[in-house]
Amino acid sequence: MSNQLDDYLLEYVESNGAYLKLQKNKDEKFKQEDFQELQLKMIQSNNIPRLLPMSLEDINNQITVFYKIEGLRQLRSLTKEHPL
């Protein structure tokens, strides 16, 4: 299942766990120059509370971002049980 969010494509992937896959759009992925290298390494190296663990897949200088969502519940189902 994939969703278009503004200029980004979100897709749910189940392979060795559950992941949210983020790329620019269906045909185009991120490039190295889209990220600031120092900030990216800081995010990957440190466990930041309330931030989903992130990993990158770089194939032929085309980067896809994966967020690990295994074991997490969707906000929609949570708000059905406990309205805001």
MODELLER restraints for C-alpha pairs under 7 A, 6 or more apart:
rsr = mdl.restraints
at = mdl.atoms
rsr.add(forms.Gaussian(group=physical.xy_distance, feature=features.Distance(at['CA:1:A'], at['CA:11:A']), mean=5.83, stdev=0.5))
rsr.add(forms.Gaussian(group=physical.xy_distance, feature=features.Distance(at['CA:1:A'], at['CA:12:A']), mean=5.95, stdev=0.5))
rsr.add(forms.Gaussian(group=physical.xy_distance, feature=features.Distance(at['CA:2:A'], at['CA:9:A']), mean=6.92, stdev=0.5))
rsr.add(forms.Gaussian(group=physical.xy_distance, feature=features.Distance(at['CA:2:A'], at['CA:10:A']), mean=5.47, stdev=0.5))
rsr.add(forms.Gaussian(group=physical.xy_distance, feature=features.Distance(at['CA:2:A'], at['CA:11:A']), mean=4.11, stdev=0.5))
rsr.add(forms.Gaussian(group=physical.xy_distance, feature=features.Distance(at['CA:2:A'], at['CA:12:A']), mean=6.52, stdev=0.5))
rsr.add(forms.Gaussian(group=physical.xy_distance, feature=features.Distance(at['CA:3:A'], at['CA:9:A']), mean=5.91, stdev=0.5))
rsr.add(forms.Gaussian(group=physical.xy_distance, feature=features.Distance(at['CA:3:A'], at['CA:10:A']), mean=5.14, stdev=0.5))
rsr.add(forms.Gaussian(group=physical.xy_distance, feature=features.Distance(at['CA:3:A'], at['CA:11:A']), mean=6.32, stdev=0.5))
rsr.add(forms.Gaussian(group=physical.xy_distance, feature=features.Distance(at['CA:4:A'], at['CA:10:A']), mean=6.24, stdev=0.5))
rsr.add(forms.Gaussian(group=physical.xy_distance, feature=features.Distance(at['CA:7:A'], at['CA:24:A']), mean=6.19, stdev=0.5))
rsr.add(forms.Gaussian(group=physical.xy_distance, feature=features.Distance(at['CA:7:A'], at['CA:25:A']), mean=6.38, stdev=0.5))
rsr.add(forms.Gaussian(group=physical.xy_distance, feature=features.Distance(at['CA:8:A'], at['CA:22:A']), mean=6.87, stdev=0.5))
rsr.add(forms.Gaussian(group=physical.xy_distance, feature=features.Distance(at['CA:8:A'], at['CA:23:A']), mean=5.82, stdev=0.5))
rsr.add(forms.Gaussian(group=physical.xy_distance, feature=features.Distance(at['CA:8:A'], at['CA:24:A']), mean=4.47, stdev=0.5))
rsr.add(forms.Gaussian(group=physical.xy_distance, feature=features.Distance(at['CA:8:A'], at['CA:25:A']), mean=5.18, stdev=0.5))
rsr.add(forms.Gaussian(group=physical.xy_distance, feature=features.Distance(at['CA:9:A'], at['CA:22:A']), mean=5.80, stdev=0.5))
rsr.add(forms.Gaussian(group=physical.xy_distance, feature=features.Distance(at['CA:9:A'], at['CA:23:A']), mean=5.37, stdev=0.5))
rsr.add(forms.Gaussian(group=physical.xy_distance, feature=features.Distance(at['CA:9:A'], at['CA:24:A']), mean=5.93, stdev=0.5))
rsr.add(forms.Gaussian(group=physical.xy_distance, feature=features.Distance(at['CA:9:A'], at['CA:25:A']), mean=4.94, stdev=0.5))
rsr.add(forms.Gaussian(group=physical.xy_distance, feature=features.Distance(at['CA:9:A'], at['CA:26:A']), mean=6.42, stdev=0.5))
rsr.add(forms.Gaussian(group=physical.xy_distance, feature=features.Distance(at['CA:10:A'], at['CA:20:A']), mean=6.66, stdev=0.5))
rsr.add(forms.Gaussian(group=physical.xy_distance, feature=features.Distance(at['CA:10:A'], at['CA:21:A']), mean=5.60, stdev=0.5))
rsr.add(forms.Gaussian(group=physical.xy_distance, feature=features.Distance(at['CA:10:A'], at['CA:22:A']), mean=4.90, stdev=0.5))
rsr.add(forms.Gaussian(group=physical.xy_distance, feature=features.Distance(at['CA:10:A'], at['CA:23:A']), mean=6.88, stdev=0.5))
rsr.add(forms.Gaussian(group=physical.xy_distance, feature=features.Distance(at['CA:11:A'], at['CA:20:A']), mean=5.77, stdev=0.5))
rsr.add(forms.Gaussian(group=physical.xy_distance, feature=features.Distance(at['CA:11:A'], at['CA:21:A']), mean=4.98, stdev=0.5))
rsr.add(forms.Gaussian(group=physical.xy_distance, feature=features.Distance(at['CA:11:A'], at['CA:22:A']), mean=6.68, stdev=0.5))
rsr.add(forms.Gaussian(group=physical.xy_distance, feature=features.Distance(at['CA:12:A'], at['CA:19:A']), mean=5.91, stdev=0.5))
rsr.add(forms.Gaussian(group=physical.xy_distance, feature=features.Distance(at['CA:12:A'], at['CA:20:A']), mean=4.77, stdev=0.5))
rsr.add(forms.Gaussian(group=physical.xy_distance, feature=features.Distance(at['CA:12:A'], at['CA:21:A']), mean=6.08, stdev=0.5))
rsr.add(forms.Gaussian(group=physical.xy_distance, feature=features.Distance(at['CA:13:A'], at['CA:19:A']), mean=5.14, stdev=0.5))
rsr.add(forms.Gaussian(group=physical.xy_distance, feature=features.Distance(at['CA:13:A'], at['CA:20:A']), mean=6.17, stdev=0.5))
rsr.add(forms.Gaussian(group=physical.xy_distance, feature=features.Distance(at['CA:13:A'], at['CA:21:A']), mean=6.68, stdev=0.5))
rsr.add(forms.Gaussian(group=physical.xy_distance, feature=features.Distance(at['CA:17:A'], at['CA:70:A']), mean=5.87, stdev=0.5))
rsr.add(forms.Gaussian(group=physical.xy_distance, feature=features.Distance(at['CA:18:A'], at['CA:68:A']), mean=6.19, stdev=0.5))
rsr.add(forms.Gaussian(group=physical.xy_distance, feature=features.Distance(at['CA:18:A'], at['CA:69:A']), mean=5.53, stdev=0.5))
rsr.add(forms.Gaussian(group=physical.xy_distance, feature=features.Distance(at['CA:18:A'], at['CA:70:A']), mean=4.63, stdev=0.5))
rsr.add(forms.Gaussian(group=physical.xy_distance, feature=features.Distance(at['CA:19:A'], at['CA:66:A']), mean=6.03, stdev=0.5))
rsr.add(forms.Gaussian(group=physical.xy_distance, feature=features.Distance(at['CA:19:A'], at['CA:67:A']), mean=5.40, stdev=0.5))
rsr.add(forms.Gaussian(group=physical.xy_distance, feature=features.Distance(at['CA:19:A'], at['CA:68:A']), mean=4.58, stdev=0.5))
rsr.add(forms.Gaussian(group=physical.xy_distance, feature=features.Distance(at['CA:19:A'], at['CA:69:A']), mean=5.24, stdev=0.5))
rsr.add(forms.Gaussian(group=physical.xy_distance, feature=features.Distance(at['CA:19:A'], at['CA:70:A']), mean=6.73, stdev=0.5))
rsr.add(forms.Gaussian(group=physical.xy_distance, feature=features.Distance(at['CA:20:A'], at['CA:66:A']), mean=5.59, stdev=0.5))
rsr.add(forms.Gaussian(group=physical.xy_distance, feature=features.Distance(at['CA:20:A'], at['CA:67:A']), mean=5.05, stdev=0.5))
rsr.add(forms.Gaussian(group=physical.xy_distance, feature=features.Distance(at['CA:20:A'], at['CA:68:A']), mean=6.50, stdev=0.5))
rsr.add(forms.Gaussian(group=physical.xy_distance, feature=features.Distance(at['CA:20:A'], at['CA:69:A']), mean=6.59, stdev=0.5))
rsr.add(forms.Gaussian(group=physical.xy_distance, feature=features.Distance(at['CA:21:A'], at['CA:64:A']), mean=6.98, stdev=0.5))
rsr.add(forms.Gaussian(group=physical.xy_distance, feature=features.Distance(at['CA:21:A'], at['CA:65:A']), mean=5.86, stdev=0.5))
rsr.add(forms.Gaussian(group=physical.xy_distance, feature=features.Distance(at['CA:21:A'], at['CA:66:A']), mean=4.66, stdev=0.5))
rsr.add(forms.Gaussian(group=physical.xy_distance, feature=features.Distance(at['CA:21:A'], at['CA:67:A']), mean=6.56, stdev=0.5))
rsr.add(forms.Gaussian(group=physical.xy_distance, feature=features.Distance(at['CA:22:A'], at['CA:64:A']), mean=6.15, stdev=0.5))
rsr.add(forms.Gaussian(group=physical.xy_distance, feature=features.Distance(at['CA:22:A'], at['CA:65:A']), mean=5.12, stdev=0.5))
rsr.add(forms.Gaussian(group=physical.xy_distance, feature=features.Distance(at['CA:22:A'], at['CA:66:A']), mean=6.28, stdev=0.5))
rsr.add(forms.Gaussian(group=physical.xy_distance, feature=features.Distance(at['CA:23:A'], at['CA:29:A']), mean=5.10, stdev=0.5))
rsr.add(forms.Gaussian(group=physical.xy_distance, feature=features.Distance(at['CA:23:A'], at['CA:30:A']), mean=6.23, stdev=0.5))
rsr.add(forms.Gaussian(group=physical.xy_distance, feature=features.Distance(at['CA:23:A'], at['CA:64:A']), mean=5.49, stdev=0.5))
rsr.add(forms.Gaussian(group=physical.xy_distance, feature=features.Distance(at['CA:23:A'], at['CA:65:A']), mean=6.57, stdev=0.5))
rsr.add(forms.Gaussian(group=physical.xy_distance, feature=features.Distance(at['CA:24:A'], at['CA:30:A']), mean=6.00, stdev=0.5))
rsr.add(forms.Gaussian(group=physical.xy_distance, feature=features.Distance(at['CA:29:A'], at['CA:62:A']), mean=5.53, stdev=0.5))
rsr.add(forms.Gaussian(group=physical.xy_distance, feature=features.Distance(at['CA:29:A'], at['CA:63:A']), mean=5.84, stdev=0.5))
rsr.add(forms.Gaussian(group=physical.xy_distance, feature=features.Distance(at['CA:29:A'], at['CA:64:A']), mean=6.25, stdev=0.5))
rsr.add(forms.Gaussian(group=physical.xy_distance, feature=features.Distance(at['CA:30:A'], at['CA:62:A']), mean=5.67, stdev=0.5))
rsr.add(forms.Gaussian(group=physical.xy_distance, feature=features.Distance(at['CA:30:A'], at['CA:63:A']), mean=4.85, stdev=0.5))
rsr.add(forms.Gaussian(group=physical.xy_distance, feature=features.Distance(at['CA:30:A'], at['CA:64:A']), mean=6.39, stdev=0.5))
rsr.add(forms.Gaussian(group=physical.xy_distance, feature=features.Distance(at['CA:31:A'], at['CA:61:A']), mean=6.07, stdev=0.5))
rsr.add(forms.Gaussian(group=physical.xy_distance, feature=features.Distance(at['CA:31:A'], at['CA:62:A']), mean=5.24, stdev=0.5))
rsr.add(forms.Gaussian(group=physical.xy_distance, feature=features.Distance(at['CA:31:A'], at['CA:63:A']), mean=5.75, stdev=0.5))
rsr.add(forms.Gaussian(group=physical.xy_distance, feature=features.Distance(at['CA:32:A'], at['CA:61:A']), mean=6.58, stdev=0.5))
rsr.add(forms.Gaussian(group=physical.xy_distance, feature=features.Distance(at['CA:44:A'], at['CA:54:A']), mean=6.51, stdev=0.5))
rsr.add(forms.Gaussian(group=physical.xy_distance, feature=features.Distance(at['CA:52:A'], at['CA:67:A']), mean=5.95, stdev=0.5))
rsr.add(forms.Gaussian(group=physical.xy_distance, feature=features.Distance(at['CA:52:A'], at['CA:68:A']), mean=6.31, stdev=0.5))
rsr.add(forms.Gaussian(group=physical.xy_distance, feature=features.Distance(at['CA:53:A'], at['CA:67:A']), mean=5.69, stdev=0.5))
rsr.add(forms.Gaussian(group=physical.xy_distance, feature=features.Distance(at['CA:53:A'], at['CA:68:A']), mean=5.55, stdev=0.5))
rsr.add(forms.Gaussian(group=physical.xy_distance, feature=features.Distance(at['CA:54:A'], at['CA:66:A']), mean=5.67, stdev=0.5))
rsr.add(forms.Gaussian(group=physical.xy_distance, feature=features.Distance(at['CA:54:A'], at['CA:67:A']), mean=4.59, stdev=0.5))
rsr.add(forms.Gaussian(group=physical.xy_distance, feature=features.Distance(at['CA:54:A'], at['CA:68:A']), mean=6.44, stdev=0.5))
rsr.add(forms.Gaussian(group=physical.xy_distance, feature=features.Distance(at['CA:55:A'], at['CA:65:A']), mean=6.02, stdev=0.5))
rsr.add(forms.Gaussian(group=physical.xy_distance, feature=features.Distance(at['CA:55:A'], at['CA:66:A']), mean=5.20, stdev=0.5))
rsr.add(forms.Gaussian(group=physical.xy_distance, feature=features.Distance(at['CA:55:A'], at['CA:67:A']), mean=6.52, stdev=0.5))
rsr.add(forms.Gaussian(group=physical.xy_distance, feature=features.Distance(at['CA:56:A'], at['CA:63:A']), mean=6.51, stdev=0.5))
rsr.add(forms.Gaussian(group=physical.xy_distance, feature=features.Distance(at['CA:56:A'], at['CA:64:A']), mean=5.76, stdev=0.5))
rsr.add(forms.Gaussian(group=physical.xy_distance, feature=features.Distance(at['CA:56:A'], at['CA:65:A']), mean=4.73, stdev=0.5))
rsr.add(forms.Gaussian(group=physical.xy_distance, feature=features.Distance(at['CA:56:A'], at['CA:66:A']), mean=6.05, stdev=0.5))
rsr.add(forms.Gaussian(group=physical.xy_distance, feature=features.Distance(at['CA:57:A'], at['CA:63:A']), mean=5.51, stdev=0.5))
rsr.add(forms.Gaussian(group=physical.xy_distance, feature=features.Distance(at['CA:57:A'], at['CA:64:A']), mean=5.20, stdev=0.5))
rsr.add(forms.Gaussian(group=physical.xy_distance, feature=features.Distance(at['CA:57:A'], at['CA:65:A']), mean=6.51, stdev=0.5))
rsr.add(forms.Gaussian(group=physical.xy_distance, feature=features.Distance(at['CA:58:A'], at['CA:64:A']), mean=6.63, stdev=0.5))
